[in-house]
Structures are given as C-alpha cells and as structure tokens.
Amino acid sequence: MKKIHILGIVVIAVAIGVIFTSLQSSATYSDFTEAGANPETEYHVVGKLNKTVPVQYDPKINADQCSFMMYDNKGIEKKVILHKSVPQDIQKSEQIVLIGKMNGDVFEAEEILMKCPSKYNDGKPKV
C-alpha cells in the first residue's frame, strides 16, 4: 500500500470515531420524569421558573450554588440546584434550559440557558 492510502484510511477512521463520540455524548431534551428514570444520563430539561418561590442563594455559604423551583414543559415542578451563582435576570426569563442530571427528587444542573424577553416588539423598542 502507498503511504497516501494508509493516511486516507487513518483519516477516515478518526472521522468515524469523532462522529460516534459526538453522538454518544450528546444529551437529549427531556422532562423531569424521564430524567428521574435515568439518573446516570445527562439531560437538557426545558421549562419555566416558578416565580412565586424565591431563588435561594447565599454567597457566604456557597458562592457557586443556588437553588430554585422550576416547572418542566409537562407542568411537573422540581427543585433545581444550579452549581453556579445566580444568573443575571433569571426572574425575567421566559424559558429555561437546564443541563444536568437528576439526583433523587432534585435536578442538579451544571449549566443553564435562559430565553429572556426581547427588547423589541414588532421592530419598535419597548419603553
């Protein structure tokens, strides 16, 4: 075999390996019920913050942890422990995506993505 053929085979093998690794590590969108059924698997849970319950955060105790209550898209409410400080404008968020795992009856999130309301409505800024 020529060196170019060997190099081509190696490149194809690496590409296949990268594809399988990315497919295996990708998390799926879910709800609290499915995440609770598979606590060893990381999920993206989409939902809304329960704004009637205050966000708990005390930087004197742990600056990298806050907790709050959230409803998933099926209306199930769970306590969430976020292993980060309180995100700015969490109270204004329309929708939240949490990335993490269930631990008993609590969802432990490593990452949070928030959809906040737009500053613009029909091309006109809100006042």
N, CA, C and O atoms as a GROMACS GRO file, in nm:
protein
  508
    1MET      N    1   0.084  -0.118   0.000
    1MET     CA    2   0.000   0.000   0.000
    1MET      C    3   0.089   0.124   0.000
    1MET      O    4   0.198   0.126   0.056
    2LYS      N    5   0.039   0.224  -0.063
    2LYS     CA    6   0.110   0.351  -0.064
    2LYS      C    7   0.081   0.427   0.065
    2LYS      O    8  -0.020   0.403   0.132
    3LYS      N    9   0.171   0.520   0.097
    3LYS     CA   10   0.154   0.599   0.219
    3LYS      C   11   0.028   0.682   0.213
    3LYS      O   12  -0.036   0.703   0.316
    4ILE      N   13  -0.010   0.731   0.098
    4ILE     CA   14  -0.130   0.813   0.084
    4ILE      C   15  -0.255   0.732   0.115
    4ILE      O   16  -0.350   0.785   0.172
    5HIS      N   17  -0.258   0.603   0.078
    5HIS     CA   18  -0.372   0.517   0.109
    5HIS      C   19  -0.382   0.492   0.259
    5HIS      O   20  -0.492   0.494   0.315
    6ILE      N   21  -0.269   0.469   0.322
    6ILE     CA   22  -0.268   0.447   0.468
    6ILE      C   23  -0.316   0.573   0.539
    6ILE      O   24  -0.395   0.566   0.633
    7LEU      N   25  -0.267   0.688   0.494
    7LEU     CA   26  -0.309   0.815   0.554
    7LEU      C   27  -0.460   0.836   0.534
    7LEU      O   28  -0.527   0.882   0.626
    8GLY      N   29  -0.512   0.803   0.419
    8GLY     CA   30  -0.655   0.815   0.394
    8GLY      C   31  -0.738   0.727   0.485
    8GLY      O   32  -0.841   0.769   0.536
    9ILE      N   33  -0.693   0.604   0.506
    9ILE     CA   34  -0.764   0.512   0.596
    9ILE      C   35  -0.763   0.565   0.739
    9ILE      O   36  -0.864   0.557   0.809
   10VAL      N   37  -0.650   0.618   0.782
   10VAL     CA   38  -0.639   0.673   0.918
   10VAL      C   39  -0.733   0.793   0.934
   10VAL      O   40  -0.800   0.804   1.037
   11VAL      N   41  -0.738   0.881   0.836
   11VAL     CA   42  -0.826   0.998   0.842
   11VAL      C   43  -0.972   0.954   0.849
   11VAL      O   44  -1.049   1.011   0.926
   12ILE      N   45  -1.011   0.857   0.770
   12ILE     CA   46  -1.149   0.806   0.773
   12ILE      C   47  -1.181   0.743   0.908
   12ILE      O   48  -1.290   0.764   0.961
   13ALA      N   49  -1.088   0.666   0.965
   13ALA     CA   50  -1.110   0.603   1.095
   13ALA      C   51  -1.126   0.708   1.204
   13ALA      O   52  -1.212   0.694   1.291
   14VAL      N   53  -1.044   0.812   1.200
   14VAL     CA   54  -1.056   0.920   1.300
   14VAL      C   55  -1.190   0.991   1.285
   14VAL      O   56  -1.254   1.023   1.385
   15ALA      N   57  -1.233   1.018   1.162
   15ALA     CA   58  -1.361   1.084   1.139
   15ALA      C   59  -1.477   1.002   1.193
   15ALA      O   60  -1.568   1.055   1.256
   16ILE      N   61  -1.474   0.872   1.169
   16ILE     CA   62  -1.579   0.784   1.221
   16ILE      C   63  -1.578   0.786   1.374
   16ILE      O   64  -1.684   0.789   1.436
   17GLY      N   65  -1.461   0.783   1.434
   17GLY     CA   66  -1.450   0.789   1.580
   17GLY      C   67  -1.506   0.918   1.636
   17GLY      O   68  -1.575   0.916   1.739
   18VAL      N   69  -1.479   1.030   1.572
   18VAL     CA   70  -1.532   1.160   1.618
   18VAL      C   71  -1.683   1.162   1.606
   18VAL      O   72  -1.750   1.213   1.696
   19ILE      N   73  -1.738   1.109   1.500
   19ILE     CA   74  -1.883   1.106   1.482
   19ILE      C   75  -1.950   1.022   1.591
   19ILE      O   76  -2.049   1.065   1.650
   20PHE      N   77  -1.897   0.904   1.618
   20PHE     CA   78  -1.955   0.819   1.722
   20PHE      C   79  -1.943   0.882   1.859
   20PHE      O   80  -2.036   0.872   1.940
   21THR      N   81  -1.832   0.948   1.888
   21THR     CA   82  -1.814   1.013   2.018
   21THR      C   83  -1.912   1.128   2.035
   21THR      O   84  -1.970   1.144   2.142
   22SER      N   85  -1.930   1.207   1.932
   22SER     CA   86  -2.023   1.320   1.944
   22SER      C   87  -2.167   1.273   1.957
   22SER      O   88  -2.245   1.336   2.030
   23LEU      N   89  -2.204   1.167   1.891
   23LEU     CA   90  -2.340   1.114   1.904
   23LEU      C   91  -2.364   1.054   2.041
   23LEU      O   92  -2.473   1.066   2.096
   24GLN      N   93  -2.262   0.991   2.096
   24GLN     CA   94  -2.276   0.926   2.226
   24GLN      C   95  -2.285   1.027   2.339
   24GLN      O   96  -2.357   1.005   2.436
   25SER      N   97  -2.213   1.138   2.329
   25SER     CA   98  -2.209   1.234   2.439
   25SER      C   99  -2.318   1.340   2.430
   25SER      O  100  -2.332   1.420   2.522
   26SER      N  101  -2.394   1.343   2.322
   26SER     CA  102  -2.496   1.446   2.309
   26SER      C  103  -2.615   1.413   2.398
   26SER      O  104  -2.666   1.301   2.397
   27ALA      N  105  -2.658   1.511   2.473
   27ALA     CA  106  -2.772   1.493   2.561
   27ALA      C  107  -2.899   1.521   2.482
   27ALA      O  108  -2.895   1.582   2.375
   28THR      N  109  -3.012   1.477   2.538
   28THR     CA  110  -3.138   1.496   2.469
   28THR      C  111  -3.229   1.585   2.551
   28THR      O  112  -3.216   1.593   2.673
   29TYR      N  113  -3.323   1.653   2.482
   29TYR     CA  114  -3.422   1.733   2.553
   29TYR      C  115  -3.522   1.639   2.617
   29TYR      O  116  -3.562   1.539   2.559
   30SER      N  117  -3.560   1.674   2.739
   30SER     CA  118  -3.644   1.583   2.813
   30SER      C  119  -3.727   1.660   2.915
   30SER      O  120  -3.734   1.783   2.912
   31ASP      N  121  -3.789   1.584   3.005
   31ASP     CA  122  -3.860   1.642   3.117
   31ASP      C  123  -3.810   1.577   3.246
   31ASP      O  124  -3.725   1.488   3.241
   32PHE      N  125  -3.862   1.621   3.360
   32PHE     CA  126  -3.814   1.568   3.488
   32PHE      C  127  -3.846   1.420   3.505
   32PHE      O  128  -3.769   1.348   3.570
   33THR      N  129  -3.956   1.373   3.449
   33THR     CA  130  -3.992   1.232   3.462
   33THR      C  131  -3.889   1.142   3.396
   33THR      O  132  -3.843   1.045   3.457
   34GLU      N  133  -3.853   1.172   3.273
   34GLU     CA  134  -3.754   1.092   3.201
   34GLU      C  135  -3.617   1.103   3.265
   34GLU      O  136  -3.544   1.004   3.274
   35ALA      N  137  -3.581   1.223   3.310
   35ALA     CA  138  -3.451   1.242   3.375
   35ALA      C  139  -3.444   1.164   3.506
   35ALA      O  140  -3.338   1.112   3.542
   36GLY      N  141  -3.557   1.155   3.577
   36GLY     CA  142  -3.560   1.078   3.701
   36GLY      C  143  -3.552   0.929   3.678
   36GLY      O  144  -3.501   0.855   3.763
   37ALA      N  145  -3.602   0.883   3.564
   37ALA     CA  146  -3.597   0.740   3.531
   37ALA      C  147  -3.456   0.696   3.493
   37ALA      O  148  -3.422   0.578   3.505
   38ASN      N  149  -3.373   0.790   3.447
   38ASN     CA  150  -3.235   0.759   3.407
   38ASN      C  151  -3.139   0.857   3.474
   38ASN      O  152  -3.086   0.945   3.408
   39PRO      N  153  -3.116   0.844   3.605
   39PRO     CA  154  -3.035   0.943   3.676
   39PRO      C  155  -2.888   0.948   3.635
   39PRO      O  156  -2.818   1.044   3.667
   40GLU      N  157  -2.839   0.846   3.567
   40GLU     CA  158  -2.699   0.845   3.526
   40GLU      C  159  -2.677   0.919   3.395
   40GLU      O  160  -2.563   0.943   3.356
   41THR      N  161  -2.785   0.956   3.326
   41THR     CA  162  -2.777   1.021   3.195
   41THR      C  163  -2.798   1.171   3.210
   41THR      O  164  -2.884   1.216   3.286
   42GLU      N  165  -2.720   1.249   3.134
   42GLU     CA  166  -2.735   1.394   3.134
   42GLU      C  167  -2.846   1.434   3.038
   42GLU      O  168  -2.854   1.382   2.927
   43TYR      N  169  -2.932   1.525   3.082
   43TYR     CA  170  -3.044   1.570   3.000
   43TYR      C  171  -3.047   1.722   2.991
   43TYR      O  172  -2.990   1.792   3.076
   44HIS      N  173  -3.113   1.772   2.888
   44HIS     CA  174  -3.150   1.911   2.875
   44HIS      C  175  -3.298   1.918   2.911
   44HIS      O  176  -3.382   1.866   2.837
   45VAL      N  177  -3.331   1.980   3.023
   45VAL     CA  178  -3.471   1.992   3.065
   45VAL      C  179  -3.517   2.134   3.039
   45VAL      O  180  -3.455   2.230   3.085
   46VAL      N  181  -3.625   2.146   2.965
   46VAL     CA  182  -3.680   2.276   2.928
   46VAL      C  183  -3.800   2.306   3.017
   46VAL      O  184  -3.883   2.218   3.041
   47GLY      N  185  -3.808   2.428   3.066
   47GLY     CA  186  -3.921   2.464   3.150
   47GLY      C  187  -3.923   2.611   3.185
   47GLY      O  188  -3.859   2.694   3.120
   48LYS      N  189  -4.000   2.642   3.290
   48LYS     CA  190  -4.016   2.780   3.335
   48LYS      C  191  -3.991   2.789   3.484
   48LYS      O  192  -4.024   2.698   3.560
   49LEU      N  193  -3.933   2.899   3.525
   49LEU     CA  194  -3.906   2.928   3.665
   49LEU      C  195  -4.037   2.950   3.739
   49LEU      O  196  -4.125   3.020   3.688
   50ASN      N  197  -4.051   2.892   3.857
   50ASN     CA  198  -4.165   2.921   3.943
   50ASN      C  199  -4.132   3.051   4.015
   50ASN      O  200  -4.055   3.052   4.111
   51LYS      N  201  -4.190   3.159   3.969
   51LYS     CA  202  -4.156   3.292   4.021
   51LYS      C  203  -4.221   3.322   4.155
   51LYS      O  204  -4.191   3.425   4.216
   52THR      N  205  -4.312   3.234   4.202
   52THR     CA  206  -4.374   3.256   4.332
   52THR      C  207  -4.284   3.210   4.446
   52THR      O  208  -4.303   3.250   4.561
   53VAL      N  209  -4.185   3.125   4.415
   53VAL     CA  210  -4.090   3.077   4.515
   53VAL      C  211  -3.958   3.150   4.492
   53VAL      O  212  -3.906   3.148   4.380
   54PRO      N  213  -3.902   3.214   4.597
   54PRO     CA  214  -3.779   3.290   4.575
   54PRO      C  215  -3.658   3.201   4.544
   54PRO      O  216  -3.649   3.088   4.591
   55VAL      N  217  -3.568   3.255   4.464
   55VAL     CA  218  -3.441   3.188   4.434
   55VAL      C  219  -3.355   3.197   4.558
   55VAL      O  220  -3.339   3.304   4.616
   56GLN      N  221  -3.298   3.084   4.599
   56GLN     CA  222  -3.216   3.081   4.720
   56GLN      C  223  -3.069   3.084   4.681
   56GLN      O  224  -3.021   2.998   4.607
   57TYR      N  225  -2.998   3.185   4.733
   57TYR     CA  226  -2.856   3.199   4.703
   57TYR      C  227  -2.791   3.273   4.819
   57TYR      O  228  -2.832   3.384   4.853
   58ASP      N  229  -2.692   3.212   4.880
   58ASP     CA  230  -2.616   3.275   4.988
   58ASP      C  231  -2.468   3.259   4.958
   58ASP      O  232  -2.411   3.153   4.982
   59PRO      N  233  -2.404   3.365   4.907
   59PRO     CA  234  -2.263   3.353   4.870
   59PRO      C  235  -2.170   3.330   4.990
   59PRO      O  236  -2.056   3.287   4.971
   60LYS      N  237  -2.218   3.357   5.111
   60LYS     CA  238  -2.135   3.330   5.230
   60LYS      C  239  -2.123   3.180   5.256
   60LYS      O  240  -2.020   3.133   5.304
   61ILE      N  241  -2.227   3.106   5.223
   61ILE     CA  242  -2.226   2.961   5.243
   61ILE      C  243  -2.160   2.892   5.124
   61ILE      O  244  -2.067   2.814   5.142
   62ASN      N  245  -2.208   2.921   5.003
   62ASN     CA  246  -2.151   2.862   4.882
   62ASN      C  247  -2.179   2.957   4.765
   62ASN      O  248  -2.293   2.970   4.721
   63ALA      N  249  -2.074   3.022   4.717
   63ALA     CA  250  -2.090   3.120   4.609
   63ALA      C  251  -2.119   3.055   4.475
   63ALA      O  252  -2.161   3.122   4.381
   64ASP      N  253  -2.096   2.926   4.464
   64ASP     CA  254  -2.118   2.855   4.338
   64ASP      C  255  -2.237   2.762   4.343
   64ASP      O  256  -2.235   2.654   4.283
   65GLN      N  257  -2.341   2.802   4.414
   65GLN     CA  258  -2.461   2.718   4.419
   65GLN      C  259  -2.582   2.804   4.450
   65GLN      O  260  -2.581   2.886   4.542
   66CYS      N  261  -2.687   2.784   4.372
   66CYS     CA  262  -2.816   2.846   4.401
   66CYS      C  263  -2.924   2.741   4.375
   66CYS      O  264  -2.900   2.642   4.307
   67SER      N  265  -3.040   2.766   4.431
   67SER     CA  266  -3.149   2.671   4.410
   67SER      C  267  -3.278   2.747   4.384
   67SER      O  268  -3.296   2.861   4.429
   68PHE      N  269  -3.366   2.683   4.310
   68PHE     CA  270  -3.495   2.741   4.275
   68PHE      C  271  -3.589   2.630   4.234
   68PHE      O  272  -3.547   2.515   4.218
   69MET      N  273  -3.715   2.665   4.218
   69MET     CA  274  -3.816   2.570   4.174
   69MET      C  275  -3.849   2.598   4.027
   69MET      O  276  -3.856   2.714   3.985
   70MET      N  277  -3.868   2.490   3.951
   70MET     CA  278  -3.894   2.504   3.809
   70MET      C  279  -3.999   2.404   3.764
   70MET      O  280  -4.005   2.292   3.813
   71TYR      N  281  -4.084   2.448   3.670
   71TYR     CA  282  -4.181   2.360   3.604
   71TYR      C  283  -4.122   2.316   3.471
   71TYR      O  284  -4.071   2.400   3.396
   72ASP      N  285  -4.130   2.186   3.440
   72ASP     CA  286  -4.089   2.143   3.306
   72ASP      C  287  -4.206   2.166   3.211
   72ASP      O  288  -4.310   2.216   3.252
   73ASN      N  289  -4.189   2.129   3.086
   73ASN     CA  290  -4.295   2.154   2.986
   73ASN      C  291  -4.420   2.070   3.008
   73ASN      O  292  -4.524   2.098   2.948
   74LYS      N  293  -4.412   1.968   3.093
   74LYS     CA  294  -4.532   1.888   3.125
   74LYS      C  295  -4.599   1.936   3.253
   74LYS      O  296  -4.697   1.877   3.298
   75GLY      N  297  -4.546   2.043   3.314
   75GLY     CA  298  -4.606   2.100   3.434
   75GLY      C  299  -4.558   2.040   3.564
   75GLY      O  300  -4.611   2.073   3.670
   76ILE      N  301  -4.459   1.953   3.560
   76ILE     CA  302  -4.406   1.891   3.681
   76ILE      C  303  -4.306   1.987   3.745
   76ILE      O  304  -4.215   2.037   3.678
   77GLU      N  305  -4.323   2.011   3.874
   77GLU     CA  306  -4.235   2.103   3.945
   77GLU      C  307  -4.130   2.026   4.024
   77GLU      O  308  -4.162   1.930   4.094
   78LYS      N  309  -4.005   2.070   4.014
   78LYS     CA  310  -3.895   2.009   4.090
   78LYS      C  311  -3.803   2.119   4.141
   78LYS      O  312  -3.797   2.229   4.086
   79LYS      N  313  -3.733   2.086   4.247
   79LYS     CA  314  -3.628   2.173   4.298
   79LYS      C  315  -3.505   2.154   4.210
   79LYS      O  316  -3.470   2.042   4.173
   80VAL      N  317  -3.440   2.266   4.177
   80VAL     CA  318  -3.320   2.264   4.095
   80VAL      C  319  -3.206   2.322   4.176
   80VAL      O  320  -3.219   2.428   4.236
   81ILE      N  321  -3.094   2.252   4.177
   81ILE     CA  322  -2.971   2.305   4.236
   81ILE      C  323  -2.877   2.332   4.120
   81ILE      O  324  -2.834   2.241   4.050
   82LEU      N  325  -2.846   2.459   4.103
   82LEU     CA  326  -2.755   2.502   3.997
   82LEU      C  327  -2.618   2.523   4.058
   82LEU      O  328  -2.603   2.599   4.154
   83HIS      N  329  -2.518   2.456   4.004
   83HIS     CA  330  -2.383   2.465   4.057
   83HIS      C  331  -2.308   2.583   3.996
   83HIS      O  332  -2.200   2.568   3.939
   84LYS      N  333  -2.370   2.699   4.008
   84LYS     CA  334  -2.314   2.827   3.964
   84LYS      C  335  -2.381   2.934   4.048
   84LYS      O  336  -2.476   2.907   4.122
   85SER      N  337  -2.333   3.057   4.035
   85SER     CA  338  -2.402   3.167   4.103
   85SER      C  339  -2.532   3.197   4.030
   85SER      O  340  -2.557   3.147   3.920
   86VAL      N  341  -2.615   3.279   4.092
   86VAL     CA  342  -2.745   3.311   4.034
   86VAL      C  343  -2.725   3.384   3.901
   86VAL      O  344  -2.655   3.485   3.897
   87PRO      N  345  -2.785   3.334   3.794
   87PRO     CA  346  -2.773   3.403   3.665
   87PRO      C  347  -2.844   3.539   3.670
   87PRO      O  348  -2.950   3.553   3.731
   88GLN      N  349  -2.786   3.634   3.604
   88GLN     CA  350  -2.846   3.767   3.596
   88GLN      C  351  -2.977   3.757   3.520
   88GLN      O  352  -2.986   3.686   3.419
   89ASP      N  353  -3.077   3.827   3.566
   89ASP     CA  354  -3.211   3.835   3.504
   89ASP      C  355  -3.284   3.701   3.499
   89ASP      O  356  -3.365   3.679   3.409
   90ILE      N  357  -3.258   3.612   3.593
   90ILE     CA  358  -3.330   3.484   3.594
   90ILE      C  359  -3.479   3.506   3.616
   90ILE      O  360  -3.561   3.430   3.563
   91GLN      N  361  -3.515   3.609   3.693
   91GLN     CA  362  -3.656   3.637   3.718
   91GLN      C  363  -3.729   3.686   3.593
   91GLN      O  364  -3.851   3.675   3.585
   92LYS      N  365  -3.655   3.740   3.497
   92LYS     CA  366  -3.716   3.791   3.374
   92LYS      C  367  -3.724   3.685   3.264
   92LYS      O  368  -3.783   3.708   3.159
   93SER      N  369  -3.666   3.570   3.288
   93SER     CA  370  -3.660   3.468   3.182
   93SER      C  371  -3.798   3.414   3.148
   93SER      O  372  -3.882   3.394   3.236
   94GLU      N  373  -3.820   3.392   3.020
   94GLU     CA  374  -3.944   3.332   2.972
   94GLU      C  375  -3.935   3.180   2.974
   94GLU      O  376  -4.033   3.111   3.000
   95GLN      N  377  -3.815   3.130   2.946
   95GLN     CA  378  -3.794   2.986   2.939
   95GLN      C  379  -3.652   2.956   2.982
   95GLN      O  380  -3.560   3.036   2.962
   96ILE      N  381  -3.634   2.839   3.044
   96ILE     CA  382  -3.503   2.797   3.094
   96ILE      C  383  -3.472   2.658   3.039
   96ILE      O  384  -3.559   2.572   3.033
   97VAL      N  385  -3.347   2.638   3.000
   97VAL     CA  386  -3.298   2.506   2.964
   97VAL      C  387  -3.188   2.471   3.062
   97VAL      O  388  -3.087   2.542   3.071
   98LEU      N  389  -3.207   2.363   3.137
   98LEU     CA  390  -3.108   2.316   3.233
   98LEU      C  391  -3.034   2.197   3.176
   98LEU      O  392  -3.095   2.111   3.111
   99ILE      N  393  -2.906   2.191   3.200
   99ILE     CA  394  -2.826   2.077   3.156
   99ILE      C  395  -2.770   2.011   3.280
   99ILE      O  396  -2.690   2.071   3.352
  100GLY      N  397  -2.812   1.887   3.306
  100GLY     CA  398  -2.766   1.818   3.425
  100GLY      C  399  -2.833   1.684   3.441
  100GLY      O  400  -2.883   1.624   3.346
  101LYS      N  401  -2.834   1.636   3.568
  101LYS     CA  402  -2.887   1.503   3.599
  101LYS      C  403  -2.976   1.509   3.722
  101LYS      O  404  -2.964   1.598   3.806
  102MET      N  405  -3.066   1.414   3.730
  102MET     CA  406  -3.149   1.400   3.849
  102MET      C  407  -3.068   1.332   3.959
  102MET      O  408  -2.991   1.239   3.934
  103ASN      N  409  -3.088   1.378   4.081
  103ASN     CA  410  -3.028   1.316   4.199
  103ASN      C  411  -3.139   1.303   4.301
  103ASN      O  412  -3.166   1.395   4.378
  104GLY      N  413  -3.203   1.188   4.302
  104GLY     CA  414  -3.319   1.168   4.388
  104GLY      C  415  -3.436   1.248   4.333
  104GLY      O  416  -3.479   1.226   4.220
  105ASP      N  417  -3.488   1.341   4.414
  105ASP     CA  418  -3.601   1.424   4.372
  105ASP      C  419  -3.556   1.564   4.333
  105ASP      O  420  -3.639   1.653   4.313
  106VAL      N  421  -3.425   1.584   4.320
  106VAL     CA  422  -3.368   1.716   4.289
  106VAL      C  423  -3.292   1.707   4.157
  106VAL      O  424  -3.218   1.610   4.133
  107PHE      N  425  -3.309   1.807   4.071
  107PHE     CA  426  -3.233   1.814   3.947
  107PHE      C  427  -3.108   1.896   3.972
  107PHE      O  428  -3.117   2.013   4.011
  108GLU      N  429  -2.992   1.838   3.950
  108GLU     CA  430  -2.865   1.908   3.970
  108GLU      C  431  -2.812   1.952   3.835
  108GLU      O  432  -2.774   1.870   3.752
  109ALA      N  433  -2.810   2.084   3.815
  109ALA     CA  434  -2.773   2.141   3.686
  109ALA      C  435  -2.632   2.196   3.690
  109ALA      O  436  -2.591   2.262   3.787
  110GLU      N  437  -2.559   2.168   3.584
  110GLU     CA  438  -2.424   2.223   3.568
  110GLU      C  439  -2.426   2.349   3.482
  110GLU      O  440  -2.342   2.437   3.498
  111GLU      N  441  -2.522   2.357   3.391
  111GLU     CA  442  -2.534   2.470   3.300
  111GLU      C  443  -2.678   2.516   3.293
  111GLU      O  444  -2.771   2.439   3.318
  112ILE      N  445  -2.696   2.642   3.259
  112ILE     CA  446  -2.830   2.697   3.241
  112ILE      C  447  -2.829   2.790   3.120
  112ILE      O  448  -2.736   2.868   3.100
  113LEU      N  449  -2.934   2.779   3.041
  113LEU     CA  450  -2.954   2.868   2.926
  113LEU      C  451  -3.090   2.933   2.946
  113LEU      O  452  -3.189   2.865   2.975
  114MET      N  453  -3.095   3.064   2.929
  114MET     CA  454  -3.221   3.134   2.952
  114MET      C  455  -3.267   3.207   2.827
  114MET      O  456  -3.187   3.268   2.756
  115LYS      N  457  -3.397   3.200   2.802
  115LYS     CA  458  -3.458   3.279   2.695
  115LYS      C  459  -3.527   3.395   2.763
  115LYS      O  460  -3.626   3.378   2.834
  116CYS      N  461  -3.473   3.513   2.740
  116CYS     CA  462  -3.529   3.633   2.803
  116CYS      C  463  -3.618   3.705   2.703
  116CYS      O  464  -3.604   3.687   2.582
  117PRO      N  465  -3.710   3.788   2.752
  117PRO     CA  466  -3.798   3.859   2.661
  117PRO      C  467  -3.719   3.956   2.573
  117PRO      O  468  -3.618   4.013   2.616
  118SER      N  469  -3.765   3.972   2.454
  118SER     CA  470  -3.698   4.060   2.359
  118SER      C  471  -3.717   4.206   2.397
  118SER      O  472  -3.820   4.244   2.451
  119LYS      N  473  -3.616   4.286   2.368
  119LYS     CA  474  -3.626   4.430   2.391
  119LYS      C  475  -3.712   4.495   2.285
  119LYS      O  476  -3.754   4.610   2.299
  120TYR      N  477  -3.738   4.422   2.179
  120TYR     CA  478  -3.809   4.480   2.066
  120TYR      C  479  -3.940   4.406   2.042
  120TYR      O  480  -3.947   4.284   2.056
  121ASN      N  481  -4.041   4.482   2.007
  121ASN     CA  482  -4.171   4.426   1.976
  121ASN      C  483  -4.216   4.484   1.843
  121ASN      O  484  -4.243   4.604   1.833
  122ASP      N  485  -4.223   4.399   1.741
  122ASP     CA  486  -4.260   4.443   1.607
  122ASP      C  487  -4.167   4.550   1.553
  122ASP      O  488  -4.210   4.641   1.483
  123GLY      N  489  -4.039   4.540   1.587
  123GLY     CA  490  -3.942   4.635   1.536
  123GLY      C  491  -3.936   4.765   1.614
  123GLY      O  492  -3.853   4.850   1.582
  124LYS      N  493  -4.021   4.782   1.715
  124LYS     CA  494  -4.021   4.904   1.796
  124LYS      C  495  -3.970   4.872   1.935
  124LYS      O  496  -4.016   4.775   1.996
  125PRO      N  497  -3.876   4.950   1.988
  125PRO     CA  498  -3.825   4.920   2.122
  125PRO      C  499  -3.931   4.940   2.228
  125PRO      O  500  -4.015   5.030   2.219
  126LYS      N  501  -3.927   4.854   2.330
  126LYS     CA  502  -4.019   4.869   2.442
  126LYS      C  503  -3.970   4.982   2.530
  126LYS      O  504  -3.850   5.004   2.544
  127VAL      N  505  -4.064   5.053   2.588
  127VAL     CA  506  -4.029   5.166   2.672
  127VAL      C  507  -4.037   5.127   2.818
  127VAL      O  508  -4.011   5.209   2.905
   0.00000   0.00000   0.00000
